[in-house]
Amino acid sequence: MNRITEQSSHYDDLEKMSVRSIIQNINNEDKIVPYAVERQLGRIEQLIEVIVGKMKTGGRLFYIGAGTSGRLGILDASECPPTYGVPPEWVIGIIAGGDGAIRKAVEFAEDDVEQAWRDLSAYHIDTNDVLVGIAASGSTPYVRGGLSKAGEMGIETGCIVCNEGSPIAEISKYPIEVIVGPEFVTGSTRMKAGTAQKLVLNMISTAVMVKLGRVKGNKMVDMQLNNQKLTVRAIRMVMESGHVDAATAQKLLEQYGSVRDAVKNALNQ
């Protein structure tokens, strides 16, 4: 497989560049990413529709990945409960090497083709669920093994990769191939490839939560009020949507515990 993510950078002698040249060239490369994502919108839409259908009937969304890809999946999953007020069991991110690998690389963890399925089995994954593998290379053994076994078990599978014709894309029912080209630093897929994966993950989780009714209008009406900034935002949302003053909005939030219920009761008063 010709891995464009491993091809030599279009730039050389990076150490001789000025800081301004380095960041200008990185920025030039980054501009490629959203257009590469745009070319995959049809495939992204297909995967989202499948996820929404499964989750509406009680299914869950799983992400698996190694290294940067695994961390991005965990980040996306971990943002869903506070942003949309959903249980942490709805969207689950798993990284090769376990939670310790979130902060520190675990040697050879991504090379174990059997471990992903063992990790997924701990959550009793089944055909009600959807599994999305995240791997810039499209060949990570950990991700490939998990997707392969899931497919054998009749579980819907998707992937986010940054090479064309990869083994992971071939075994995924809904492959998303975002081709962003060689990295500024050769092989450093935490850069453009990671940015592309993050953009796609933003689309997936946001669109899924919107279609599951966790957004009203354009507001996060089920967000968790776990700091002052969010509480202030919630008060403003209740004021705007419930047509009440700040004091009333705060009182309603204290009484009902969520923007959704506070607005509902404000409108019923």
Backbone as JSON, one array per atom type, in Angstrom:
{
  "sequence": "MNRITEQSSHYDDLEKMSVRSIIQNINNEDKIVPYAVERQLGRIEQLIEVIVGKMKTGGRLFYIGAGTSGRLGILDASECPPTYGVPPEWVIGIIAGGDGAIRKAVEFAEDDVEQAWRDLSAYHIDTNDVLVGIAASGSTPYVRGGLSKAGEMGIETGCIVCNEGSPIAEISKYPIEVIVGPEFVTGSTRMKAGTAQKLVLNMISTAVMVKLGRVKGNKMVDMQLNNQKLTVRAIRMVMESGHVDAATAQKLLEQYGSVRDAVKNALNQ",
  "N": [[0.84, -1.19, 0.0], [0.57, 2.19, -0.88], [1.47, 4.6, 1.17], [0.48, 7.72, 1.6], [0.61, 9.29, 3.82], [3.06, 8.75, 4.86], [4.87, 9.68, 3.08], [7.6, 11.77, 1.95], [7.94, 15.05, 3.24], [6.82, 18.09, 1.64], [8.52, 20.07, 2.15], [11.86, 20.99, 3.1], [14.92, 21.01, 5.05], [13.99, 22.09, 7.47], [14.96, 23.0, 9.88], [16.45, 25.17, 9.22], [14.71, 27.15, 8.62], [13.04, 30.26, 9.35], [11.1, 31.13, 12.26], [8.71, 32.33, 11.45], [8.51, 31.4, 8.81], [8.23, 28.64, 9.24], [5.73, 28.48, 10.61], [4.08, 29.69, 8.73], [4.23, 27.93, 6.58], [3.2, 25.6, 7.75], [0.61, 26.5, 8.21], [-0.2, 26.88, 5.55], [-0.29, 24.22, 4.68], [-2.24, 23.25, 6.4], [-4.53, 24.43, 5.39], [-5.37, 22.76, 3.43], [-6.83, 20.75, 4.6], [-9.74, 21.07, 5.35], [-10.9, 21.02, 2.8], [-10.28, 18.5, 1.91], [-11.77, 17.01, 3.71], [-14.31, 17.85, 2.93], [-14.65, 16.51, 0.51], [-15.4, 14.06, 1.37], [-17.9, 14.15, 2.45], [-20.28, 12.85, 1.68], [-19.83, 10.17, 2.39], [-19.4, 10.48, 5.11], [-21.92, 11.34, 5.9], [-23.44, 9.01, 5.37], [-22.42, 7.23, 7.3], [-23.1, 8.56, 9.67], [-25.92, 8.49, 9.55], [-26.36, 5.77, 9.93], [-25.33, 5.43, 12.52], [-27.07, 7.08, 14.0], [-29.51, 5.74, 13.6], [-29.01, 3.31, 14.94], [-28.48, 4.21, 17.55], [-30.87, 5.38, 18.26], [-32.37, 3.23, 18.9], [-31.29, 2.31, 21.2], [-28.63, 1.6, 20.94], [-24.98, 1.92, 20.99], [-22.12, 4.09, 20.39], [-18.91, 3.32, 19.45], [-15.47, 4.2, 19.53], [-12.3, 3.27, 18.33], [-8.75, 3.37, 18.53], [-5.2, 4.07, 18.09], [-2.47, 5.75, 19.67], [-2.27, 9.13, 18.58], [-4.68, 9.03, 17.12], [-6.29, 7.38, 18.73], [-6.44, 8.98, 21.0], [-7.85, 11.18, 20.03], [-10.34, 10.02, 19.53], [-11.13, 9.36, 22.14], [-11.23, 11.91, 23.23], [-13.38, 13.05, 21.76], [-15.48, 11.35, 22.54], [-15.5, 11.81, 25.31], [-16.38, 14.4, 25.5], [-19.06, 14.36, 24.96], [-20.95, 13.73, 27.16], [-20.79, 16.09, 28.99], [-21.44, 18.14, 27.18], [-23.85, 17.45, 25.92], [-25.39, 16.23, 27.81], [-25.65, 13.46, 27.97], [-25.5, 9.97, 28.96], [-22.3, 8.58, 29.91], [-21.98, 6.12, 28.78], [-23.03, 6.14, 26.25], [-21.37, 7.04, 24.15], [-18.27, 5.76, 23.52], [-14.84, 5.82, 23.91], [-11.92, 4.07, 23.07], [-8.53, 3.31, 23.6], [-5.52, 1.93, 22.27], [-3.49, 0.17, 24.48], [-4.7, 1.05, 26.75], [-6.05, 3.35, 29.28], [-3.79, 4.6, 30.29], [-2.28, 5.14, 28.1], [-3.24, 7.46, 27.1], [-1.86, 9.66, 28.02], [0.82, 8.87, 27.88], [2.86, 7.21, 25.58], [2.41, 3.77, 24.89], [4.5, 1.16, 24.44], [4.43, -0.73, 21.48], [1.73, -1.31, 21.71], [-0.16, -0.8, 19.74], [0.32, -2.75, 17.93], [-0.85, -5.15, 18.5], [-3.03, -7.33, 17.28], [-5.19, -8.65, 18.32], [-6.03, -7.42, 20.66], [-7.85, -5.26, 20.61], [-10.41, -6.32, 20.23], [-10.69, -7.75, 22.6], [-10.72, -5.61, 24.38], [-13.06, -4.31, 23.55], [-14.92, -6.29, 24.06], [-15.16, -6.21, 26.78], [-17.05, -4.33, 27.17], [-19.26, -5.54, 26.27], [-20.02, -5.32, 23.55], [-22.27, -5.36, 20.8], [-24.57, -6.26, 18.12], [-26.3, -4.12, 18.22], [-24.79, -1.9, 18.34], [-22.36, 0.5, 17.01], [-19.18, 0.52, 15.52], [-16.37, 2.54, 15.14], [-13.34, 2.82, 13.61], [-10.3, 4.54, 14.04], [-7.58, 5.64, 12.31], [-4.8, 7.0, 11.04], [-2.94, 5.93, 9.21], [-4.35, 3.8, 8.21], [-3.82, 1.18, 8.58], [-3.23, 0.22, 11.1], [-2.64, -2.42, 13.29], [-4.07, -2.97, 15.73], [-6.48, -1.54, 15.42], [-7.37, -2.58, 13.0], [-7.73, -5.29, 13.66], [-9.8, -5.13, 15.56], [-11.94, -4.05, 14.05], [-12.22, -6.01, 12.09], [-13.04, -8.31, 13.53], [-15.4, -7.31, 14.62], [-16.91, -6.93, 12.32], [-17.21, -9.58, 11.53], [-18.92, -10.39, 13.49], [-21.24, -9.2, 12.82], [-21.57, -6.54, 13.4], [-22.07, -3.1, 12.74], [-19.67, -1.19, 10.98], [-17.31, 1.5, 10.71], [-14.78, 3.8, 9.53], [-12.1, 6.18, 9.95], [-9.67, 7.26, 8.0], [-6.5, 8.2, 6.48], [-5.28, 7.48, 4.15], [-5.57, 6.17, 0.85], [-7.31, 3.21, -0.21], [-6.7, 1.49, 1.94], [-6.04, -1.27, 4.25], [-7.76, -1.14, 6.49], [-9.87, 0.47, 5.6], [-10.87, -1.2, 3.65], [-12.04, -3.29, 5.08], [-14.02, -2.05, 6.47], [-17.42, -1.2, 6.65], [-18.42, 1.34, 6.22], [-16.36, 3.34, 5.11], [-14.32, 6.22, 5.64], [-12.23, 8.21, 3.93], [-9.93, 10.5, 4.25], [-7.89, 12.34, 2.47], [-5.06, 13.99, 2.95], [-2.47, 14.39, 2.21], [1.22, 14.44, 2.31], [2.82, 15.09, 5.48], [3.91, 18.17, 7.1], [6.12, 17.84, 8.8], [7.71, 15.0, 8.07], [5.73, 12.15, 8.18], [4.49, 12.82, 10.59], [1.69, 12.38, 11.76], [0.02, 13.53, 13.6], [-0.48, 16.0, 12.84], [-1.72, 17.3, 10.0], [-3.29, 15.01, 9.35], [-4.32, 14.32, 11.86], [-5.78, 16.63, 12.41], [-7.69, 16.48, 10.38], [-9.05, 14.13, 11.13], [-10.11, 15.0, 13.58], [-11.9, 17.0, 12.71], [-13.75, 15.45, 11.29], [-14.7, 13.8, 13.34], [-15.89, 15.75, 14.96], [-18.04, 16.41, 13.29], [-19.43, 13.96, 13.21], [-20.19, 13.36, 15.97], [-21.56, 15.71, 16.66], [-23.64, 15.93, 14.71], [-24.97, 13.51, 15.19], [-25.87, 13.87, 17.85], [-27.54, 16.08, 17.53], [-29.54, 14.96, 15.88], [-30.51, 13.11, 17.64], [-31.96, 14.63, 19.29], [-30.73, 16.22, 21.2], [-30.14, 18.86, 20.99], [-31.71, 21.98, 20.87], [-33.15, 24.19, 18.7], [-30.48, 26.07, 18.31], [-29.15, 25.48, 20.56], [-27.41, 24.06, 23.39], [-29.22, 22.4, 25.16], [-29.2, 20.42, 27.06], [-26.83, 20.44, 28.38], [-24.32, 19.88, 30.91], [-24.26, 21.59, 33.97], [-21.61, 22.39, 35.2], [-19.7, 24.27, 35.86], [-18.89, 27.77, 36.46], [-18.88, 29.32, 34.12], [-20.49, 27.83, 32.36], [-22.85, 27.84, 33.75], [-23.55, 30.55, 33.68], [-23.88, 30.79, 30.92], [-26.06, 29.08, 30.63], [-28.05, 30.43, 32.06], [-28.38, 32.66, 30.42], [-29.35, 31.4, 28.13], [-31.81, 30.4, 29.04], [-33.08, 32.79, 29.65], [-33.29, 33.93, 27.06], [-34.72, 31.99, 25.54], [-36.87, 31.36, 27.2], [-37.98, 33.74, 27.77], [-37.63, 35.31, 30.12], [-36.42, 37.14, 33.03], [-33.04, 37.54, 34.36], [-32.87, 36.75, 37.08], [-35.13, 35.16, 37.4], [-34.55, 33.2, 35.55], [-32.27, 32.0, 36.68], [-33.38, 31.0, 39.04], [-35.19, 29.13, 38.01], [-33.42, 27.34, 36.81], [-32.07, 26.37, 39.04], [-34.15, 25.09, 40.25], [-35.06, 23.15, 38.38], [-32.85, 22.04, 37.14], [-31.87, 21.77, 34.51], [-31.35, 23.31, 31.31], [-33.23, 22.71, 29.35], [-35.56, 21.81, 30.81], [-35.95, 24.03, 32.39], [-36.56, 26.07, 30.56], [-38.87, 24.97, 29.43], [-40.66, 25.04, 31.62], [-40.64, 27.76, 32.1], [-41.95, 28.77, 29.89], [-44.42, 27.7, 30.35], [-45.42, 29.08, 32.42]],
  "CA": [[0.0, 0.0, 0.0], [1.32, 3.45, -0.96], [0.99, 5.45, 2.25], [0.8, 9.13, 1.39], [0.91, 9.88, 5.12], [4.47, 8.49, 5.17], [5.72, 10.26, 2.05], [8.44, 12.87, 2.39], [7.35, 16.39, 3.26], [7.1, 18.99, 0.52], [9.47, 21.06, 2.65], [13.09, 20.4, 3.63], [15.77, 21.92, 5.83], [13.09, 22.82, 8.37], [15.72, 23.63, 10.95], [17.03, 26.42, 8.69], [13.64, 28.13, 8.42], [12.67, 31.16, 10.44], [9.84, 30.74, 12.92], [7.61, 32.78, 10.6], [8.4, 30.48, 7.66], [7.71, 27.37, 9.73], [4.29, 28.54, 10.89], [3.37, 30.0, 7.48], [4.16, 26.7, 5.79], [2.24, 24.73, 8.42], [-0.71, 27.06, 7.92], [-0.52, 26.57, 4.15], [-0.67, 22.82, 4.62], [-3.51, 23.08, 7.13], [-5.64, 24.89, 4.55], [-5.78, 21.63, 2.59], [-7.62, 19.78, 5.35], [-11.2, 21.13, 5.21], [-11.32, 20.64, 1.45], [-10.19, 17.04, 1.86], [-12.95, 16.54, 4.45], [-15.48, 18.14, 2.11], [-14.79, 15.46, -0.52], [-15.9, 12.84, 2.01], [-19.16, 14.44, 3.14], [-21.27, 11.81, 1.39], [-19.53, 8.99, 3.21], [-19.63, 10.86, 6.51], [-23.38, 11.34, 6.06], [-23.9, 7.62, 5.44], [-22.05, 6.66, 8.6], [-23.91, 9.22, 10.7], [-27.29, 7.95, 9.47], [-26.33, 4.44, 10.55], [-25.14, 5.61, 13.96], [-28.32, 7.62, 14.55], [-30.49, 4.67, 13.6], [-28.68, 2.35, 16.0], [-28.59, 4.83, 18.88], [-32.28, 5.61, 18.55], [-32.94, 1.98, 19.44], [-30.54, 1.91, 22.38], [-27.25, 1.22, 20.65], [-23.91, 2.81, 21.41], [-21.08, 4.39, 19.43], [-17.56, 3.04, 19.94], [-14.29, 4.59, 18.77], [-11.03, 2.63, 18.72], [-7.59, 3.91, 17.83], [-3.92, 4.03, 18.79], [-1.73, 7.0, 19.6], [-3.06, 10.34, 18.36], [-6.03, 8.65, 16.68], [-7.03, 6.91, 19.9], [-6.69, 10.13, 21.88], [-8.91, 11.98, 19.42], [-11.6, 9.32, 19.77], [-11.46, 9.52, 23.56], [-11.62, 13.31, 23.39], [-14.73, 13.24, 21.23], [-16.42, 10.63, 23.39], [-15.56, 12.41, 26.64], [-17.07, 15.69, 25.42], [-20.51, 14.2, 24.75], [-21.77, 13.89, 28.37], [-20.98, 17.47, 29.47], [-22.02, 19.02, 26.16], [-25.21, 17.07, 25.53], [-26.11, 15.65, 28.93], [-25.94, 12.04, 27.75], [-24.7, 9.09, 29.81], [-20.99, 8.27, 29.32], [-22.04, 4.83, 28.08], [-23.56, 6.3, 24.9], [-20.23, 7.15, 23.22], [-17.15, 5.2, 24.27], [-13.56, 5.83, 23.22], [-10.95, 3.08, 23.58], [-7.21, 3.5, 23.01], [-4.57, 0.82, 22.42], [-2.63, 0.37, 25.64], [-5.48, 1.45, 27.91], [-6.13, 4.76, 29.61], [-2.45, 5.14, 30.51], [-1.73, 5.57, 26.8], [-3.76, 8.79, 26.77], [-0.8, 10.62, 28.35], [2.16, 8.38, 27.59], [2.83, 6.13, 24.6], [2.65, 2.41, 25.36], [5.24, 0.51, 23.37], [3.9, -1.85, 20.7], [0.32, -1.58, 21.99], [-0.94, -0.74, 18.51], [0.67, -3.88, 17.07], [-1.58, -6.35, 18.94], [-4.22, -7.42, 16.44], [-6.28, -9.27, 19.08], [-6.38, -6.71, 21.89], [-9.01, -4.36, 20.48], [-11.65, -7.07, 20.46], [-10.77, -8.01, 24.04], [-11.13, -4.36, 25.01], [-14.47, -4.08, 23.21], [-15.74, -7.32, 24.7], [-15.4, -5.81, 28.17], [-18.26, -3.5, 27.14], [-20.33, -6.37, 25.71], [-20.43, -4.76, 22.27], [-23.07, -6.3, 20.01], [-25.09, -5.75, 16.84], [-27.03, -2.87, 18.43], [-23.8, -0.84, 18.41], [-21.55, 0.84, 15.83], [-17.76, 0.66, 15.82], [-15.62, 3.37, 14.2], [-11.89, 2.74, 13.8], [-9.6, 5.76, 13.67], [-6.18, 5.3, 12.06], [-4.31, 7.81, 9.92], [-2.29, 5.06, 8.24], [-5.3, 2.85, 7.64], [-3.3, -0.19, 8.69], [-2.89, -0.1, 12.48], [-3.14, -3.76, 13.62], [-5.06, -2.91, 16.81], [-7.75, -1.09, 14.85], [-7.76, -3.55, 11.97], [-8.22, -6.49, 14.31], [-11.1, -4.85, 16.18], [-12.95, -3.9, 13.0], [-12.41, -7.3, 11.43], [-13.84, -9.17, 14.4], [-16.73, -6.72, 14.72], [-17.6, -7.24, 11.07], [-17.58, -11.0, 11.57], [-20.02, -10.53, 14.45], [-22.42, -8.52, 12.29], [-21.64, -5.18, 13.93], [-21.81, -2.07, 11.74], [-18.34, -0.62, 11.17], [-16.84, 2.61, 9.9], [-13.41, 4.18, 9.86], [-11.57, 7.47, 9.5], [-8.28, 7.04, 7.63], [-5.94, 9.27, 5.64], [-4.66, 6.88, 2.98], [-6.53, 5.5, -0.02], [-7.16, 1.78, -0.41], [-6.04, 0.88, 3.09], [-6.67, -2.49, 4.79], [-8.86, -0.8, 7.4], [-11.0, 0.93, 4.79], [-11.41, -2.36, 2.92], [-12.86, -4.15, 5.95], [-15.05, -1.22, 7.09], [-18.6, -1.06, 5.8], [-18.59, 2.76, 5.92], [-15.04, 3.96, 5.23], [-14.12, 7.64, 5.36], [-10.82, 8.36, 3.57], [-9.63, 11.92, 4.1], [-6.52, 12.34, 1.95], [-4.52, 15.33, 3.16], [-1.11, 14.47, 1.68], [2.34, 14.32, 3.25], [2.84, 16.04, 6.59], [4.99, 19.15, 7.11], [7.2, 17.01, 9.33], [7.41, 13.72, 7.45], [5.17, 11.08, 9.0], [3.91, 13.3, 11.85], [0.26, 12.4, 11.46], [-0.73, 14.32, 14.58], [-0.67, 17.32, 12.23], [-2.88, 17.39, 9.11], [-4.15, 13.85, 9.48], [-5.04, 14.45, 13.13], [-6.76, 17.71, 12.24], [-8.78, 15.94, 9.56], [-9.82, 13.2, 11.96], [-10.87, 15.8, 14.55], [-13.01, 17.64, 12.01], [-14.76, 14.42, 11.0], [-15.3, 13.41, 14.62], [-16.8, 16.84, 15.32], [-19.25, 16.26, 12.48], [-20.16, 12.76, 13.6], [-20.84, 13.47, 17.28], [-22.51, 16.82, 16.67], [-24.83, 15.58, 13.92], [-25.68, 12.44, 15.9], [-26.57, 14.42, 19.01], [-28.64, 16.91, 17.02], [-30.61, 14.07, 15.4], [-31.07, 12.41, 18.8], [-32.76, 15.58, 20.04], [-29.99, 16.81, 22.33], [-30.0, 20.28, 20.72], [-32.99, 22.62, 20.52], [-32.77, 25.4, 17.98], [-29.03, 25.9, 18.18], [-28.69, 25.52, 21.95], [-27.1, 22.82, 24.11], [-30.2, 22.49, 26.25], [-29.0, 19.36, 28.04], [-25.45, 20.47, 28.87], [-24.15, 19.8, 32.35], [-23.89, 22.89, 34.55], [-20.58, 22.01, 36.17], [-18.81, 25.37, 36.21], [-19.53, 29.08, 36.45], [-19.06, 29.75, 32.74], [-21.64, 27.13, 31.79], [-24.05, 28.31, 34.46], [-23.88, 31.86, 33.11], [-24.41, 30.52, 29.58], [-27.39, 28.49, 30.8], [-28.98, 31.51, 32.45], [-28.64, 33.45, 29.22], [-30.19, 30.58, 27.25], [-33.16, 30.37, 29.59], [-33.62, 34.14, 29.46], [-33.63, 34.14, 25.65], [-35.73, 31.05, 25.07], [-38.03, 31.34, 28.08], [-38.49, 35.11, 27.86], [-37.67, 35.7, 31.53], [-35.25, 37.91, 33.43], [-31.92, 36.74, 34.85], [-33.18, 36.18, 38.39], [-36.09, 34.07, 37.19], [-33.84, 32.13, 34.85], [-31.42, 31.32, 37.66], [-34.26, 30.26, 39.95], [-35.71, 27.97, 37.26], [-32.32, 26.37, 36.64], [-31.85, 25.74, 40.35], [-35.3, 24.23, 40.56], [-35.27, 22.04, 37.44], [-31.56, 21.38, 36.89], [-31.42, 21.74, 33.12], [-31.87, 24.38, 30.46], [-34.44, 22.21, 28.68], [-36.71, 21.82, 31.72], [-36.16, 25.39, 32.86], [-37.26, 26.78, 29.48], [-40.2, 24.4, 29.33], [-41.48, 25.55, 32.7], [-40.79, 29.2, 31.93], [-42.99, 28.99, 28.87], [-45.73, 27.25, 30.86], [-45.87, 29.95, 33.53]],
  "C": [[0.88, 1.25, 0.0], [0.76, 4.42, 0.08], [1.42, 6.9, 2.02], [1.15, 9.82, 2.7], [2.38, 9.7, 5.51], [5.41, 9.08, 4.12], [6.46, 11.48, 2.57], [7.72, 14.21, 2.28], [7.7, 17.17, 1.99], [8.15, 20.03, 0.89], [10.71, 20.34, 3.2], [13.88, 21.46, 4.37], [14.92, 22.76, 6.79], [13.86, 23.59, 9.43], [16.37, 24.95, 10.51], [15.98, 27.51, 8.48], [13.5, 29.06, 9.62], [11.37, 30.66, 11.07], [8.66, 31.13, 12.04], [7.42, 31.85, 9.4], [7.81, 29.15, 8.09], [6.2, 27.46, 9.9], [3.49, 28.9, 9.65], [3.19, 28.75, 6.64], [3.21, 25.68, 6.42], [0.82, 25.2, 8.12], [-1.13, 26.77, 6.48], [-0.96, 25.13, 3.99], [-2.02, 22.57, 5.3], [-4.71, 23.49, 6.3], [-6.18, 23.77, 3.65], [-6.87, 20.8, 3.27], [-9.13, 19.9, 5.16], [-11.7, 20.76, 3.83], [-11.26, 19.13, 1.26], [-11.38, 16.42, 2.59], [-14.2, 16.72, 3.59], [-15.72, 17.05, 1.06], [-15.36, 14.16, 0.05], [-17.26, 13.04, 2.68], [-20.23, 13.38, 2.89], [-21.07, 10.58, 2.24], [-19.76, 9.27, 4.7], [-21.13, 10.83, 6.81], [-23.91, 9.92, 6.21], [-23.62, 7.01, 6.81], [-22.9, 7.26, 9.71], [-25.33, 8.67, 10.71], [-27.37, 6.58, 10.13], [-26.22, 4.56, 12.06], [-26.43, 6.1, 14.61], [-29.37, 6.54, 14.65], [-30.26, 3.67, 14.72], [-28.9, 2.96, 17.39], [-30.03, 5.15, 19.25], [-32.96, 4.37, 19.13], [-32.09, 1.42, 20.58], [-29.12, 1.49, 22.16], [-26.25, 2.27, 21.1], [-22.93, 3.04, 20.26], [-19.73, 4.15, 20.09], [-16.53, 3.6, 18.98], [-13.12, 3.75, 19.25], [-9.91, 3.24, 17.9], [-6.35, 3.74, 18.68], [-3.24, 5.38, 18.67], [-2.66, 8.21, 19.46], [-4.49, 10.0, 17.98], [-6.88, 8.18, 17.85], [-7.38, 8.06, 20.83], [-7.81, 11.0, 21.34], [-10.28, 11.34, 19.63], [-12.05, 9.48, 21.21], [-11.9, 10.95, 23.84], [-13.05, 13.54, 22.93], [-15.77, 12.57, 22.12], [-16.6, 11.33, 24.74], [-16.29, 13.75, 26.65], [-18.59, 15.54, 25.32], [-21.34, 14.35, 26.04], [-21.9, 15.33, 28.84], [-21.67, 18.38, 28.46], [-23.48, 18.73, 25.91], [-26.0, 16.37, 26.63], [-26.46, 14.19, 28.76], [-25.08, 11.19, 28.68], [-23.36, 8.77, 29.14], [-20.97, 6.96, 28.54], [-22.53, 4.96, 26.63], [-22.45, 6.31, 23.84], [-18.97, 6.78, 24.0], [-15.89, 5.21, 23.4], [-12.59, 4.87, 23.88], [-9.63, 3.28, 22.84], [-6.32, 2.29, 23.25], [-3.63, 1.13, 23.57], [-3.36, 0.81, 26.88], [-5.38, 2.93, 28.22], [-4.76, 5.39, 29.87], [-1.83, 5.68, 29.23], [-2.26, 6.93, 26.37], [-2.65, 9.83, 26.98], [0.58, 10.17, 27.9], [2.07, 7.18, 26.65], [3.17, 4.79, 25.25], [3.28, 1.62, 24.22], [4.51, -0.7, 22.79], [2.42, -2.17, 20.96], [-0.5, -1.64, 20.71], [-0.7, -1.95, 17.61], [-0.08, -5.17, 17.42], [-2.93, -6.42, 18.22], [-5.42, -8.0, 17.19], [-6.83, -8.4, 20.21], [-7.62, -5.85, 21.77], [-10.31, -5.11, 20.76], [-11.8, -7.44, 21.93], [-11.24, -6.77, 24.78], [-12.61, -4.07, 24.76], [-15.39, -5.07, 23.92], [-16.04, -6.99, 26.15], [-16.65, -4.94, 28.28], [-19.45, -4.26, 26.55], [-20.89, -5.77, 24.42], [-21.21, -5.8, 21.49], [-23.65, -5.6, 18.79], [-25.99, -4.52, 16.99], [-26.11, -1.66, 18.3], [-23.14, -0.58, 17.06], [-20.11, 1.05, 16.28], [-17.07, 1.47, 14.73], [-14.14, 3.27, 14.56], [-11.23, 4.0, 13.28], [-8.12, 5.43, 13.51], [-5.7, 6.07, 10.84], [-3.72, 6.92, 8.83], [-3.28, 4.16, 7.51], [-4.86, 1.41, 7.77], [-2.99, -0.62, 10.11], [-3.48, -1.46, 12.9], [-4.22, -3.77, 14.69], [-6.43, -2.55, 16.25], [-8.26, -2.09, 13.83], [-8.36, -4.8, 12.59], [-9.6, -6.29, 14.92], [-12.2, -4.75, 15.15], [-13.25, -5.23, 12.32], [-13.31, -8.22, 12.25], [-15.26, -8.63, 14.52], [-17.55, -7.03, 13.47], [-18.06, -8.69, 11.03], [-18.79, -11.23, 12.47], [-21.28, -9.8, 14.01], [-22.62, -7.12, 12.81], [-21.31, -4.19, 12.82], [-20.47, -1.39, 12.03], [-18.07, 0.54, 10.22], [-15.41, 2.92, 10.27], [-13.11, 5.58, 9.36], [-10.08, 7.27, 9.27], [-7.82, 8.14, 6.69], [-5.08, 8.75, 4.51], [-5.74, 6.19, 2.15], [-6.24, 4.0, -0.09], [-6.48, 1.05, 0.72], [-6.75, -0.39, 3.54], [-7.86, -2.18, 5.69], [-10.08, -0.32, 6.64], [-11.66, -0.25, 4.08], [-12.31, -3.22, 3.79], [-13.96, -3.38, 6.66], [-16.22, -1.07, 6.14], [-18.8, 0.39, 5.36], [-17.25, 3.48, 6.09], [-15.05, 5.44, 4.87], [-12.62, 7.83, 5.14], [-10.53, 9.83, 3.28], [-8.15, 12.05, 3.73], [-5.95, 13.76, 1.99], [-3.08, 15.47, 2.68], [-0.04, 14.35, 2.74], [2.3, 15.41, 4.31], [4.02, 17.01, 6.47], [6.26, 18.53, 7.69], [6.88, 15.58, 8.89], [6.92, 12.68, 8.45], [4.51, 11.52, 10.29], [2.41, 13.49, 11.67], [-0.6, 13.03, 12.55], [-1.08, 15.68, 13.99], [-1.89, 17.31, 11.31], [-3.83, 16.21, 9.26], [-4.97, 13.93, 10.77], [-6.1, 15.53, 13.07], [-7.96, 17.22, 11.44], [-9.66, 15.0, 10.37], [-10.67, 13.95, 12.98], [-12.06, 16.47, 13.9], [-14.13, 16.64, 11.72], [-15.46, 13.99, 12.27], [-16.25, 14.49, 15.13], [-18.12, 16.7, 14.59], [-20.09, 15.08, 12.97], [-20.91, 12.97, 14.91], [-21.87, 14.6, 17.31], [-23.79, 16.47, 15.92], [-25.64, 14.49, 14.61], [-26.48, 13.01, 17.06], [-27.72, 15.33, 18.6], [-29.81, 16.02, 16.62], [-31.23, 13.25, 16.52], [-31.84, 13.37, 19.71], [-32.05, 16.25, 21.19], [-29.67, 18.29, 22.11], [-31.38, 20.82, 20.36], [-32.69, 23.98, 19.91], [-31.3, 25.29, 17.63], [-28.37, 25.84, 19.56], [-28.44, 24.13, 22.53], [-27.98, 22.73, 25.36], [-30.04, 21.42, 27.32], [-27.59, 19.37, 28.63], [-25.41, 20.44, 30.39], [-23.64, 21.13, 32.89], [-22.85, 22.67, 35.63], [-19.48, 23.05, 36.35], [-19.52, 26.7, 36.01], [-19.82, 29.56, 35.03], [-20.31, 29.12, 32.13], [-22.94, 27.56, 32.47], [-24.5, 29.66, 33.92], [-24.48, 31.69, 31.71], [-25.84, 29.98, 29.68], [-28.42, 29.54, 31.17], [-29.36, 32.33, 31.23], [-29.57, 32.69, 28.26], [-31.64, 30.55, 27.74], [-33.83, 31.72, 29.44], [-34.12, 34.33, 28.03], [-34.79, 33.26, 25.2], [-37.01, 31.06, 25.9], [-38.65, 32.7, 28.3], [-38.69, 35.54, 29.32], [-36.42, 36.5, 31.86], [-34.21, 36.98, 34.06], [-32.24, 36.05, 36.17], [-34.13, 35.0, 38.25], [-35.42, 32.89, 36.51], [-32.98, 31.32, 35.81], [-32.26, 30.46, 38.6], [-34.81, 29.0, 39.27], [-34.64, 26.9, 37.08], [-32.05, 25.65, 37.95], [-32.95, 24.76, 40.69], [-35.35, 22.99, 39.69], [-33.98, 21.38, 36.96], [-31.08, 21.31, 35.47], [-32.04, 22.89, 32.35], [-33.19, 23.94, 29.83], [-35.67, 22.33, 29.59], [-37.01, 23.22, 32.23], [-36.93, 26.2, 31.82], [-38.7, 26.29, 29.36], [-41.14, 24.97, 30.4], [-41.65, 27.06, 32.64], [-41.89, 29.52, 30.95], [-44.37, 28.59, 29.35], [-46.26, 28.15, 31.96], [-46.82, 31.04, 33.03]]
}
